[in-house]
Amino acid sequence: MQRQLQWASLSLIAALLTACGGSNVDSTAPRTAGMRMGAAGPTAPPTASAHAALVQALYLAYYGRVPDSGGQAFWTSAFDTFNLPATASALFTAYGSDANVKMVLDGFGSSAEASDLYAGTNAEFVNTVYINLFGRYADGGGQNFWVGVLDRQVITRSFAALAILVGAQGDDLSALSKKNEVATRFLAALTAAGLTDTSPKGVIGADLLAQVNATTDLVAFQAVIDAAVQSIAQDIAPTSLLRYTAFQNVYTEISTPARYWLSFGRGTIPIPSGKLVFGLGERQIGFAKNFGSSGPSVLYDAPIVASSTVAAQPDGTSPVMLMLCQATTDATTSVVSNKSTDLLVLNAAQMISTAKELAGQTLSTYREDCGVVTTQNIVFDAEGAATVTDASGVKVYPAASVQAALNGVLAGSLTVRDLSWRAYRYTKADGSAKYAIVSRTMAHASVPPEMPTVTTAGATTAAGALSLWSQE
């Protein structure tokens, strides 16, 4: 009965795709030679297999990148061996009834790479799939729908990624088609030059696709593809790749505000320089290692004016937690100060979902606005209840309140703002386990979350504040 109910729900999802921004369209079809608007002739598919284009589309949905040659060959062979459908829409239809279809797609969705990319909550997962496929954030209706069925375990993440792919229409279908065409051109150019994308996890190809959306001019974009191929030919690919979940904050006095709770983060930490890329790709921040008198550190380009790092490695170049700050000016005093606008957490860190998992831990280092304070702390008792000592005094939260904070919002903790926690366990270079909490105060639940400010008693305040508690 449970299985019948589950797949009855899947039939309902198929019917509701249009209502949630999708229709049951074959999203893999419009990726052929005709899409290369600026080309002198047709582009060749990566291989002659009828499944090659489908595998390429699935790489976009599940990994957000162009397939590497080995992965393309492996998965194309698997599709050929099991004689699976050759279109995404046919896979969608067969997922609930064909054991081989389910096995192969679940292999995509449960791989180590997918787990690394899609670390975090179901809401973050859905948002990342939308960014990978369509180059945009998930809209409220689509986000709520997919998160709802995932939270109720009606469907798996593997099926959700496929369903969102199949459901593309309008601008989303255009963005998907253009991303797939860019992937095809990139692979064809590499093949013609006798090259492969040797960058970690295909970051060069992933960066290409992250720049493409429904408005991309494919004629003009050919120069970007050519530059990416040239970078591989010159062997200047980054030497390491770290993926992050990014929390971002909005301050109206900063000229480039970012949205809350971004889920997509990708950081490259080569030595001695590189770039940090997250969000939709519009925020690309260069950095370089600085060998100063007090030891090596990492300096970031504008608009970042300061940073604070929780590192797992002794040299500090592979941050587990990274706080980035921008400068803001108080309109009443003209005082310039730092604001914590971005906080990145390495996806390898394990997210903690229950208060009990924090039992007995003490977090005694506090970071806000890129400053570090060691006189404040959070102490958890044997049940997971928390005693917080900070600049405002001492507050005690029972385990049930801690649980509520970890699941979303600890309502009413402040006069006009609520408190949300995200807890993590991570491993340092010496093998020891450490704990950290990303803390966000935000506008009260009664205030629409998209509003950048909250006004009370005639005073306007920033809508939220990011801070970080950790063990060092």
N, C-alpha and C positions, 0 to 999 in steps of 0.2 A: 504493500500500500504506500509506503514511504517513497519508493522509487516511482510509482505511478504518479504520486503527487508532485514529485520533483520535476518530472518531465512534462507533466501538465503545465507546471509553472514555466518551463522553458518554451512551451507553445505560446503561452501568454506573452512572454518576452518578445517572441517573434512578431506577434501582433502589435506590440506596443513600441516597436523600434521607431516607427514613424513619429509617434508622439514624443519620443525622447530624442529627436534629432537624427533619426535614421530611417532608412527603408531598406528592404532586403535586396540590395543591389550588389552585383558582383564587382567588388572594389578592385579586383586584380586585373580586370580587362583593359582599362584605358591607360596602359603603361608602355605601349608599343612604339614603333618608329614614328607614328604620326604625332606623338607628343613632343618630339624633339623639334620644336618650331624653328630653331636657329641652325639646324644641322643641314649639311649639304646632301645628306642621304640618310637612310634608315639606320637606327642603332641595332646592333645584334644582341639577342638575349645572352645571359651568361653561359648557358649550355643549350643543347638542342632538346633537352627533356621538356615535355609539356608541363612539368611541375616546377620548373626553375623559377618562373615569374611568381608563382604562388609562394614558394619558399622565401623569395626576396621580400614579398609583402608581409609574411609572417615575422621575418627578422625585424621589420620596422615596428610591428605591433608589440612583439615580445621583448625586443632588445634595443629598439630605437637606433639601429645602425644598419649599415650596408653589410651583407653577409661576407665573411671571409671565405676564401676559396675552399678550404677544408670543410668548413661548416656547410657551405652551399652544396658541396658534393655529397656529404654525409646525409643531409636531410633530403636532398633530391632523390638519392638512392633509396632511402627509406620509403618515401612516397611512391616511387616506382615499384619497389619490391612488394608492397602491400596493395598496389593498384588502387591508391586512394583517389578521391575526386581531385580535379585539376583546378577548381575555383574555390574561392573563400566561401561563397554562398552555398555551394554544394557541401563543403566541409561542415558549415553551420547546421545544415539540414541533417547530416549524417551523424553528428556528434553523439546524440542520445541513443542511437541504435546500432552503430558500427563500432565494435570494440577496438578495432585497429585505428580508426580515426581518433577515438578518445585517447588511446595509448600514445600515439605520436604527438598529438597536440598537448597532452599533459606533460610529455617530455620537454616540449618547448617551455611550458609555463612553470615547471618545477625545477628547471636547471639552476645551477649555481649562479649563472650570469643573471637570470631573471630575478632570483632571490636578492642578489646584490643591488640590481637596478631598482626593484620595487619593494625595498625595505619600507616598513611603516604600515600605516593604517590602510583600510580599504578606500577611504577618501583620498589618500595620497596616491594609492595605486591607480584609481580612476583618473585622477588629474594627470598623472604621468602618461597614461595611455593616450589621453586626448592630446597632450603636448607632442608625444612621439608621432602620432598619426596625422594630426591636423594643424600642429603649430599654434594651438590656442589652449587656454584654460577650459576646463569643463564648465558648461553653463550650469546654473543652479538646478534646473529641472533634470537634466541628464545626470548630474552628480548625485542628486538625491535618489534617483531611481536605481542607478547601478550600485551605489553604496547600500541601499536598502536591501536589495536581493542578495548582495554578498554578505552583509551582516547576518541575514537570516539563514545563510548557507543554502539558499535555493540553488545557486550556481557556484562554480569554482572560478577562480581568477583566470584560469586557462580559457574557459568558455567565455568569460566576460570580454577578454581582449579580442577574441575572434568576433564576438557579436558586435562590439563597437566598430571594428574594422568593416564588417559586412554592412553595418547600418549607415555608412557615410552617404551623405547626399548634399547637394548644393555646394556651398563654399568648401565644406569638409571633403567632399568627393574630389573637388578640384585640387585642394591641398594634397590629398593622398595621392592623386594621379601625378602631380608634379614631383612629390617626394620620390615616388617610385621611378619616375623618368630620370631624375637626378641620380638615383642609385644605379640605374641601368647604364647611363652615360659614364659614370665613374668607373664601374666595373669594366665596361668596354675599353675605356681609355687605359686602364691598368693592364688589361690583357694585351692591347696593342703595343704597349711599351715594355711588356715582359716583366711587369711589377706586381707586387701584392701589397696590400695595406698592412704593414708590419707594426703599426702603432698599437699599443696595448688596448685590447677590447675594441679595436677598430675606431679609435677616437677621432681620427681624421675624417673618416666617412661619416661618423656620427655628428661631428661638427658641421659638415656639409648639410646634412639633412635637417639639423636644428635651425638652419637659416632659411628654410623653405616653408612657405605658407601659400594660401590661396592667391595672394597678390604677386607672387614672385614672377618676374619676367625671365622665362627660361632662356631667351636669346642672350640677355645680359649676364645671366648666371653662369653661362658656359665659361666665362673667364675665371670664376671662382673655382669651378671644377678643375680647370686646367692648372690653376695655382696649387690646388691640393695634390694633384698628381705629380707636379713638379717638386713639391716638398718631399714626397716619398722618394722620388728619383735622386734627390740630393741627400737623402738619409738624414732629415732633420726632424723626424718624428719625435714626440715627447718620449721620455724614458720611463715614465710611470704614470699610472692612472688611478685615481681614487674617486669613488662615487659618494655623493653626500645627499642627505635630505636637508633642504634649506628652509629655515624659518626666516621670514622677512617682515619688517615692520614699516608702518606708514607714519611719516612725520610731515605735516603740511608745510613746515618751514624749510624742507629740503626739496630741491628742485626736481629730483628724479625719484619720486616715491615708488616703492615696490609693494606688491600685494602681500597680504598675510599668508602664512602657512603654505608657502610654495613647497611642492613635494619633489621637484626635479632638480638634482644637483650633480654637477660633474666637475671635478677639480683635477688638474694635472700638476704634479709637484715634482718636476725634474730639478736637477741641480745644474747650474745655479739660477735658472730663470724659467718662466713659463707663463701660463695664464689660468685663471679660474673662470669657469663658465657655468652659469646656472640660470634657472628660470627658463624663459623662452629662447635664450641665446642672445637677447639684446643686452644683457649685462655680462660683458667680457672684461675682466680686470686682469691686467698684467701684473707680474710681481717678479722680484729678484731677491736672491739671497744676499744679505749684507753682512760682511765680515767686520764688525765694529770692534772697538776696544773691549766691550763687555761680552764679546762672544758673537757667534753667528745668529742672525735673525732674518726674518722674511719681511720685506717691505712691499706694500701694494700700491698700485697706481691710483690716481684720482678716479672717482671722488672719494676713495677710501683714505682717511687721514690717520687711522690708528687701527691696531688689531691686537687681539689677545688669544692665546692658543693653549689648548690642553693637548699635549703631545704624547704619543705612545713611544716614539723613537727618540733616543737621546739628542739627535741633531735638530729636532723640531721641524723637520721638513715634511712629515706625514701627520698632520694634525688629526686627532680624533674629533675634537671640537674646535671650531674656529669662529671667533666673534670679530666682525668687521664694523667699523664705525665711520660715519660721515660727520662733517662739521655743520652745526646749526647756530643761528644767531637769535638770541632772545630779543624780541621786538621792543620790549620795554626797557631793557638795560644795555642793549647792544653787546652783550657778553657772548663770545663765541665758545661753544662747548661741543664735545663729542656726543653723538647719539648712537646707540647700538641698533643698527639698521639691518644687519644680516647675521644670522647665526647658523653655521653649517655643522652637521653631525655626520660622521663617517657611517656609511650604510652597514659596515661590518659590525658596528656597535649593536648589541642586542636590546631591543626595546622591551621594557618591563611594563606589564599590563595590570599587575595586582600589587596592592599595598604590602601584602605579606612578603613579597620578594625583597622589599626594602628593610625588613625587620633587622634591627641591630646595627644598622649602618649610620655613620655620621658623615655628613658632607660639610666640610669646614672652610672651603674656599668659595668666595662669591665674586662673580664678574658682572659688571654692568657698565655700559658706555666705555668699554675697553679698559676700565680700571679694575684692579684686583684688591679684594678686602679679605682678610683672614680672621677678623674678629666677629664674623657672623657665621651662623651654622644652622643646619637642620639635623636633629637627632630623632631617629626612629626607634620606637620601643619594640618589644617582642611580637606585638600584634600588627605593627606597621603604622601605628599612630605617630604623628609628627609634632615635635616642638620646634618652632622656628624662632630663632633669635636674629633680628635684623635691626636696621636703623630706627624702626618705629617701635621696637620693644619685643616682647615675647608673646607669641601666639601658639595655641595648642589646637591641633586638628585631629580628631579621632580617626581611626582607621577607615571608617566609612566615608569620611570627607576626603581623605587622601585618595581613596579609590575613585571617588567622583572626579577629583582633579585630574587623575591619570586618564580617565575616560573622556574628559572634555573640559568641564568647567566646575570649579568650586564656587557656586553662586553666592553672591552677597558677601564675599570676603572683604570687599572694600566698598566705600560709599557709592561711587558711581562706576566702579570697575570690578570685573571678576578676575579670578586667578585660574590659570590652566597650567598643568605640569605635564611634561613628557620625560619619563625616566629611562635611563640607559645603563647597561652594564658593558664595560669594554675591557680589553686585555692590554696591558702594557708590555713593553719589550721583554721584561724579566718574567713574564707569565702570570703576574699577579692580576687579580680581578679588581676593577675600580667601578665606582658608580657616579653618575652625574644626572642632573635634572635641568632641562630647559624650562624656564619659568616665563610665562607671559601674562601680564595684566592687560586687560582689554576693556572696551566699553561694555557696560552692563548689558545683559541679554535682551533687555527691553529696547535697546538702541540698535538699529539695523547695522549689521557687522561691516557693511561696505562704507559706512560713514567714517571719514578720516578723523573727525574730532568729536569731542563731547563737551557741551557747554553746560556749566552749572554755576549758579550764583553769579552770573555775568562773566565768568572766566572761561576761557577756552583752553583745553588741555589736549595733549597728544592722545590718540586713540589707544595706544598700547605701549608697552615697554618690554623689551627682551632682556632677560638676564640668565645667568648660568651658575648653578651650584655644582660643586664637584669635589671629589677626593683627589689628592695629588700624590 
